[in-house]
Amino acid sequence: MIKGNINRFKEYFNFRINSKPRGGHGIHSPFVYDLYTQCIDLNSKSEDFTRIETIRETMLKNKTAIPQSGFGAGSKNLKKGKVTIGDITKQTSIPPYMGQLLFSLVRYFKPDTIIELGTSLGISTLYLAAGYRSSKVISIEGDEAIATKANENINKFGFNDVSVICGDFDTQIHSILNKVEKIGIVFIDGNHTEEATMRYYKLFSERSNNETLIIFDDIRWSDGMQKAWNNICEDKNVSISIDLFNCGLVFFRKGIVKQHFTLRYGPF
């Protein structure tokens, strides 16, 4: 479950003390300095943001109830049974600042392939796809009804190479990895447990390359998620790890001294 407000405040206080100030001062890695100043801490603007947020606002007002299995997007707050589209949007869709970060990272690295775990209603998928329209985006959602609605939202944008697959994460990851030659960006935002997060990390890290970036959302969701994030940062295969408080980035670049960075972004 989500940590209590007091623990959250303590962690945020420690984060602020240990994080580098805005502007990139004190970042001694040229790679990370450029990434931070030219991508992460850059106030990106795009007409796509307005279109995506219009879809969000429409869904937030949608009182239509759909069956929800508790599998997939429901791994956060929603329980089994019927729930409104508005509730699903409110509780499972990423906030605008996180969507803009995904957009900026995709635009910066221009990956051939993007893999997302946890489509929900497609807000994050839209931000990922809008960042670089030549990328192939593959998103996995565990709930069939939610996946169907996500596809409806994505089709409104007319993206040519975005696929939403409904199914179990573990099964679908193996299937995707058998078909994808090179992994670009992976966004993991589903099944927020230590065991699952470590399992997904292992699968993708074994196929990582010099250009691979794995983004973990909700790294402070629970003690288990925080433990998983800490273990991932310490993994010998990770060359650069970046803590943005709510999410974390890991890179597997060869020839770079292993370093960890705590940087401010968005409201943090």
FENTA-V996228 format. One record per run of one state. SS is the DSSP state (hx for helix, st for strand, lp for the rest). FROM is the first residue (numbers start at 1). TO is the last residue. Records with the same first field share a line. If there is no record, write none. Layout:
SS = FROM-TO ; FROM-TO
This chain:
lp = 1-4 ; 19-19 ; 21-29 ; 41-46 ; 61-64 ; 69-72 ; 76-80 ; 93-95 ; 110-112 ; 118-122 ; 132-135 ; 142-143 ; 156-161 ; 167-168 ; 180-184 ; 189-193 ; 206-212 ; 218-222 ; 235-239 ; 244-246 ; 252-258 ; 264-268
hx = 5-18 ; 30-40 ; 47-60 ; 73-75 ; 85-92 ; 96-109 ; 123-131 ; 144-155 ; 169-179 ; 194-205 ; 223-234
st = 20-20 ; 65-68 ; 81-84 ; 113-117 ; 136-141 ; 162-166 ; 185-188 ; 213-217 ; 240-243 ; 247-251 ; 259-263
